[in-house]
């Protein structure tokens, strides 16, 4: 399969045009911007690949629309360093947790990989593993869009891939604030898009929040 590599700092897709992303690879730090009235068609036989490494991530800013024909998919990489917790969320819909992030096909689960979500009402990190290291059957099998997760691999630095249709519609975030828990109002919110979000006062206003703390990998 022939792969095309984008070397531009940013590639604009002109209004009213149709760009085919068959076998299109975008290198870390580069961006495709799809303007309003424009369609980016990800067609089968060669998917769109947004690469990630220690220098940064490739991204797509979608102000138009993205279509998928012939089984085409987007692949969004995330570079995650060894031995550190990274806050991650899915930029695609219907992303399975297993096997790409945690292989849950056999018990016990890998001891070198941690995967959590934060439960604000109970002031608790919910583990994908139970107390015996086996699969916690109450944990979801797919990433919940908008929800942040804490991921760590204590064995090696890895590049994980989200595969599917890029999230490009307006999202609603349901936040909780439980009085007396010790973590009142702290919600781990993920970026659901394949591009950075502006943080700071914008997110405070958007989420009706008092404070917003960010980590580099959660907003990329």
Residue pairs with C-beta under 8 A, 6 or more apart in sequence:
1 23
1 45
1 46
2 23
2 46
3 23
3 24
3 25
3 46
3 49
4 23
4 24
4 25
5 25
5 26
5 27
6 24
6 25
6 26
6 27
6 30
6 32
7 27
7 30
8 30
9 30
9 31
10 30
10 31
10 32
10 33
11 30
11 31
11 32
11 33
12 33
12 35
13 19
13 32
13 33
13 34
13 35
13 38
13 40
13 64
14 35
14 38
15 35
15 36
15 37
15 38
15 64
16 37
16 38
17 38
17 39
18 38
18 39
18 41
19 34
19 38
19 39
19 40
19 41
20 41
20 43
21 40
21 41
21 42
21 43
21 47
21 48
21 72
22 42
22 43
22 44
22 45
22 46
22 72
23 45
23 46
23 47
24 46
24 48
24 49
25 49
25 51
26 32
26 48
26 49
26 50
26 51
26 58
26 59
26 60
27 51
27 58
28 51
28 52
28 53
28 55
28 56
28 57
28 58
28 79
29 55
29 56
29 57
29 58
30 58
30 59
31 58
31 59
31 60
31 61
31 195
32 40
32 59
32 60
32 61
33 60
33 61
33 63
34 40
34 60
34 61
34 62
34 63
34 64
34 65
34 66
35 63
35 64
36 63
36 64
37 64
38 63
38 64
38 65
39 64
39 65
39 66
39 67
40 48
40 60
40 62
40 64
40 65
40 66
40 67
41 66
41 67
41 68
41 69
41 72
42 48
42 66
42 67
42 68
42 69
42 72
42 73
42 74
43 68
43 69
43 70
43 72
44 69
44 70
44 71
44 72
45 70
45 72
46 72
47 72
47 73
47 74
47 75
48 60
48 72
48 73
48 74
48 75
49 58
49 75
49 77
50 57
50 58
50 59
50 60
50 74
50 75
50 76
50 77
50 194
51 57
51 58
51 77
52 58
52 76
52 77
52 78
52 79
52 159
53 79
53 159
54 79
54 81
56 220
57 77
57 78
57 79
57 220
58 77
59 194
59 195
59 196
59 220
60 66
60 74
60 166
60 194
60 195
61 195
62 166
62 168
62 193
62 194
62 195
65 168
66 74
66 165
66 166
66 168
68 165
73 163
73 164
73 165
74 92
74 163
74 164
74 165
74 166
74 194
75 161
75 162
75 163
76 91
76 92
76 161
76 162
76 163
76 166
76 194
77 159
77 160
77 161
77 162
78 86
78 88
78 159
78 160
78 161
78 162
78 217
78 220
79 157
79 159
80 86
80 88
80 151
80 153
80 157
80 158
80 159
80 160
80 217
81 157
82 153
82 154
82 155
82 156
82 157
82 158
83 152
83 153
83 154
84 152
85 114
85 150
85 151
85 152
86 150
86 151
86 152
86 215
86 217
86 218
87 148
87 149
87 150
87 151
87 188
87 190
87 215
87 217
87 218
88 148
88 149
88 150
88 151
88 160
88 190
88 217
88 218
89 143
89 145
89 146
89 147
89 148
89 149
89 190
89 191
89 192
89 218
90 143
90 145
90 162
90 167
90 190
90 192
91 162
91 166
91 167
91 191
91 192
91 193
91 194
92 162
92 163
92 164
92 165
92 166
92 167
92 194
93 145
93 164
93 165
93 167
94 142
94 164
94 165
95 142
95 143
95 162
95 163
95 164
96 141
96 142
96 143
97 104
97 115
97 128
97 139
97 140
97 141
97 142
97 143
98 104
98 105
98 141
99 105
100 160
100 161
100 162
100 163
101 113
101 115
101 151
101 160
102 109
102 110
102 113
102 115
102 128
103 109
103 110
104 128
104 135
104 141
107 133
107 134
107 135
108 129
108 132
108 133
108 134
109 128
109 129
109 133
109 134
109 135
111 133
112 153
112 154
112 155
113 151
113 152
113 153
113 154
113 155
114 127
114 150
114 151
114 152
114 154
115 127
115 128
115 129
115 149
115 150
115 151
116 125
116 126
116 127
116 128
116 149
116 150
117 125
117 126
117 139
117 147
117 148
117 149
117 150
117 188
118 124
118 125
118 126
118 148
118 150
118 183
118 186
118 187
118 188
119 125
119 126
120 176
120 177
120 178
120 181
120 183
120 184
120 185
120 186
120 187
121 176
121 178
121 181
122 181
123 178
123 181
123 182
123 183
125 150
126 136
126 139
127 136
127 139
128 135
128 136
128 139
129 135
129 136
130 136
130 137
143 149
143 162
145 167
145 171
145 190
145 192
146 171
146 172
146 173
146 189
146 190
146 192
147 188
147 189
147 190
148 188
148 189
148 190
148 218
149 188
149 190
150 188
151 160
166 193
166 194
167 192
167 193
167 194
168 193
171 192
173 187
173 189
173 207
175 185
175 187
175 189
175 207
175 208
175 209
176 185
176 187
177 184
177 185
178 184
178 185
185 209
185 210
189 207
190 218
191 197
191 218
191 219
191 220
196 219
196 220
197 203
197 219
199 212
199 214
199 219
200 212
203 209
203 212
203 214
204 210
204 211
204 212
